[in-house]
Amino acid sequence: ALFMENARKGSIVSRANSIGSTSASSVPNTDDEDSDYHQESYKESYKDKRRRAHTQAEQKRRDAIKKGYNDLQAIVPTCEQQDFSISSQKLSKAIVLQKTIDYIQFLHKEKKKQEEEVSTLRKDVMALKIMKVNYEQIVKAHQDNPNEGKNQISDEVKFNVFQGIMDSLFQSFNASISVTSFQELSACVFSWIEEHCKPQTLQDIVIGVLHKVKSQLY
C-alpha cells in the first residue's frame, strides 16, 4: 500500500511538471521582442537625426551662397538694373559673377592710373623743392652782395647767355626728337622734357654758360 501511494504521488508530480513546462513554453518571450523593437526605433531615430542634420547643413550652405550673391549685387554698381522694363527680373549668377569680374578689373586699372598720377605729382613736388632751394640761394646771394647788381651789362652779353643756354638745349633736343610722325614727335618731346629739362639739369646748363661768359668778359 505504501509503495502504491508513493507511485501515485510521483505520477501527480510528473504530470504537474509537464503541465507547467507546456504552459511556460506557450507564453511568448516578450523581453526579447521589446529589446529588438527598441533597437530598431533607436536606429530609425539616428538615421532621422543624420538626415535632419544634413538637410540643415545644406540649407545653411545655400543661404550663405545666396547671401554672397546678394552682397555682390549690392556692392557692384554695374549689377544695378538700368532698364526698368526688366527690373523685376533677377540677374543670373553667371551675370553677377561676370559683372563682378569686370568691376574688379576696372578698379585695378583705376588703381594703376592713380599710382601713375601720384608718381608724377611726386616728381613735380621734387622739382619744385629744387627750384625753391635755387631761388633761396639767389635771394641770399643778392642779400649778401647788395652792390653786385649795380653794374649793368650790355644786351649783347644777355643775348650770349641766352644763346648759350638755347644751344645746349637744342643739341639734346635735336639728338632726342624724331619727326617720323606726330605721335612719335609728341612722345619724344615729353621724354626729352622729362630727361633734359629737369631743374637740376637746367641749373647745370645755366651755371656752365655763365662761367663761360664770365671768362670771356674778364
Contacts in CASP RR format, 6 or more apart in sequence:
PFRMAT RR
TARGET T0000
AUTHOR 0000-0000-0000
METHOD contacts of the structure
MODEL  1
ALFMENARKGSIVSRANSIGSTSASSVPNTDDEDSDYHQESYKESYKDKR
RRAHTQAEQKRRDAIKKGYNDLQAIVPTCEQQDFSISSQKLSKAIVLQKT
IDYIQFLHKEKKKQEEEVSTLRKDVMALKIMKVNYEQIVKAHQDNPNEGK
NQISDEVKFNVFQGIMDSLFQSFNASISVTSFQELSACVFSWIEEHCKPQ
TLQDIVIGVLHKVKSQLY
69 93 0 8 1.000
69 96 0 8 1.000
72 79 0 8 1.000
72 96 0 8 1.000
72 97 0 8 1.000
72 100 0 8 1.000
73 79 0 8 1.000
73 80 0 8 1.000
73 91 0 8 1.000
73 96 0 8 1.000
76 96 0 8 1.000
76 99 0 8 1.000
76 100 0 8 1.000
76 103 0 8 1.000
77 103 0 8 1.000
78 99 0 8 1.000
78 102 0 8 1.000
78 103 0 8 1.000
79 91 0 8 1.000
79 96 0 8 1.000
79 99 0 8 1.000
79 100 0 8 1.000
81 87 0 8 1.000
81 89 0 8 1.000
81 91 0 8 1.000
91 99 0 8 1.000
127 198 0 8 1.000
127 199 0 8 1.000
130 199 0 8 1.000
130 200 0 8 1.000
130 203 0 8 1.000
131 199 0 8 1.000
134 199 0 8 1.000
134 203 0 8 1.000
141 148 0 8 1.000
142 148 0 8 1.000
142 149 0 8 1.000
157 213 0 8 1.000
157 217 0 8 1.000
160 213 0 8 1.000
160 216 0 8 1.000
161 209 0 8 1.000
161 210 0 8 1.000
161 213 0 8 1.000
164 209 0 8 1.000
164 212 0 8 1.000
165 205 0 8 1.000
165 206 0 8 1.000
165 209 0 8 1.000
168 205 0 8 1.000
168 209 0 8 1.000
169 196 0 8 1.000
169 197 0 8 1.000
169 205 0 8 1.000
172 192 0 8 1.000
172 195 0 8 1.000
172 196 0 8 1.000
173 192 0 8 1.000
173 196 0 8 1.000
176 188 0 8 1.000
176 191 0 8 1.000
176 192 0 8 1.000
176 195 0 8 1.000
176 196 0 8 1.000
177 185 0 8 1.000
177 188 0 8 1.000
177 189 0 8 1.000
177 192 0 8 1.000
178 184 0 8 1.000
178 185 0 8 1.000
178 188 0 8 1.000
179 185 0 8 1.000
END
